[in-house]
Every structure is written in structure tokens, then in C-alpha cells.
Amino acid sequence: MSLQGEWRPAPVRRVLIPKPDGGERQLGIPIALDRMVQQAIQQVLQAEWELRFSAFSYGFRPNRSAHQAINQAQSYIREGYNWVVDIDLSKFFDRVNHDRLMAKLAVHTDDKDVLRLIRRFLQSGVMENGLVKPQTEGVPQGGPLSPVLSNIVLDELDKELEKRDLRFVRYADDCRVFVRSKKAGERVMASLTRYIESKLKLKVNVAKSAVDKAWRRAFLGYSFTRDGRKKLADKTCKRFRDKVKQLTRKGGRSLEQRLESLNRYLRGWKNYFREVETRSEFENFDCWIRRRLRSLLWYQWKKSPKRYAELRRRGVSEELTRQTVGSSKGYWRISRSPALHLALPNSWFDELGLIRLLAA
């Protein structure tokens, strides 16, 4: 079958995934053959556009990362740009104007067959409950083509910010502009909102957008101290605790199984947040995780004879063992007891292979 002729992409499959802060994100998953074609087009577009993209755009680009975006934001703060214009684009991927996108693509892409294919992908529709829902706007998330198309759409915003000589950083649809004062930030917010909505035909979420001190706004999971050091955002800490609680919940799984799941999560989390400069947060999490595991083991030992035997076997004195086993304290309070720290010391968890967020 010729791609130039009768090729028709199949409708994408709708998949809903939960967002970290509530709600759901809509993905559009293409069939395997369409994914291959999208990948080929993506490589062509990436090669054509990469050198044109802004130096301050970091998402979905080769040799660029979220860490570089965070470091750029940090450099602005340390230069004295302590106010941030946090622009939240409402349902960006669902609102991309097809005609504007195709017109922009046509400026640098001469291949009419490629342009025709891209429009067909944009308009291929979404399969929901066995019915095909037509798509008149938006770029479906979930295929190889959507990241580069989103960067092409927002490259126009990048160029406008550069023309105004503003200090900004963008990662995908997450854009921050850094200024020296609240008044300057309010002017920038008002003018950029007009530009985005009138020129780009996108929508700014006023409720989630804000002009604020830079250290009060999270960026890609990180936040900043007043002197510009990188730290964990409050929401990041909450999500971390919620996930660890889920992985260490009371139940029938063995400690080894739990450690395998927990380490898998900790390894990825630690790698992403490796550049945090307030290390006490990691130390606190390490202590809290071990306490969760001590509480879990006390629960799993259940009955007094088992608890007595485990504590004595692990070198706890008979007097302290009797006091601990006879205590009416709950699992969480008993997890801080001297007996459990003697029986299950930090070194014991190290020997089991539990990953430490803060290296010993």
C-alpha cells in the first residue's frame, strides 16, 4: 500500500490515566502499523526543526532533559529574577488548532505527501465504546508524533518570548517566565495571556496560572529555597509518601517481595531527584521508610510467642523483650521502640538491599 495514496490511519484508542494532582489524562494510542509510520514522520520533522527550536525549550528533544530545564530556572533565580509567571495551558494537547499547525509545518516542509499524512493522523478520530469520534482539533497524546508536533506549536510562543527579551524556560507545555518584580510579572501575564489566546488559539487556565515568588511554585517536581537551592516540592513529598505507604501496606506479601517493589520505585525516584540540594529531606524519608518496615514486620509476627522468639533470636534482652511484647502500643508507636531498633537495625536493612535515598 502506498503511503502517498490511499493510506488511512486507523482511529486511535482512547486510554485514560490518572494525573498526579487528580483528574485524568486522555491518551490516544495508535495501532502498531500507524505507530511505525508516525515514528518515521517524527524523525523527518525532528531533523528539520531541531536547529530552529529555542535553546530554552527542553521537553521531548534529543540530548535535553528535565534536569537541564530545572537548572535553567535555578540560574534565573540566582541572578535575581525571583518572581515567576507560571502559565498553565488548559488542555493544551486537546486544543491545538489543526489549520495553524499545518500552516506552520508547510513553511519548512516541502513534502506534500508528508503534510497530507500528518493531517490524516490529526483527523483520524478516536475510538470510544466501539464508535469513532471525529477530531477537529488537538494532537492525541500517546503516539510518537505528538511530542514534536507540540514543540512546533509552542515554538511560536518561544520565539515571541525571545523577541521580548524575557527569561523563560519551557518543558513541553509547562512554561515559566522569570522577572524581577510582581508588577513586571503581572504585565507579562496579561500580555502573554492575550497573545496565547488570540494568536495561538489556545486557552490559559486562569485558576492554575499565577504570578508568584519563584520558591512558592513547583517546577517538574522540584521547588527552590529562597537562596535558589533545589529542593523537593511539597506535592512531590506527598506523592512519595502515598506511594511508599501503598508498597508497604499490611498484607500477605513477604518482606522480600515488598523490598523488590519498593526498591524498583526508590531507584527511579532517587535518580530523578538526585540533584536535590537539601539532603535532610532524603534522610528523613530513609528513617520513615525503615520505620514503616519495622511496623510491618511487627504486624506480620502477630502473636506474642512469635514476637518474643523473633526479638530474642535477634539479640534483644529478655527484660526488654517482655516489656515490648507486653506493650499495648500500636504498630506505628512500637516501631520506634528500642527493642525493634536493636532487632532490626539500619544495617540489617542495608544487608537486605534496601536502597537508601541518602548514601550512608
Secondary structure by P-SEA (a helix, b strand, c coil): ccccccccccbbbbbbbbcccbbbbbbbbbcaaaaaaaaaaaaaaaaacccccccccccccccccaaaaaaaaaaaaaaccccccccccccccccccaaaaaaaaaaccccaaaaaaaaaaaacbbbcccbbbbbcbbbbccccaaaaaaaaaaaaaaaaaaaacccccccccbbbbbbccaaaaaaaaaaaaaaaaccccccccccccccccccccccccbbbcccbbbbbcaaaaaaaaaaaaaaaccccccaaaaaaaaaaaaaaaaaaacccccaaaaaaaaaaaaaaaaaaaaaaaccaaaaaaaaaaacccaaaaaaaaacccccccccccaaaaaaccaaaaaaacccccccc
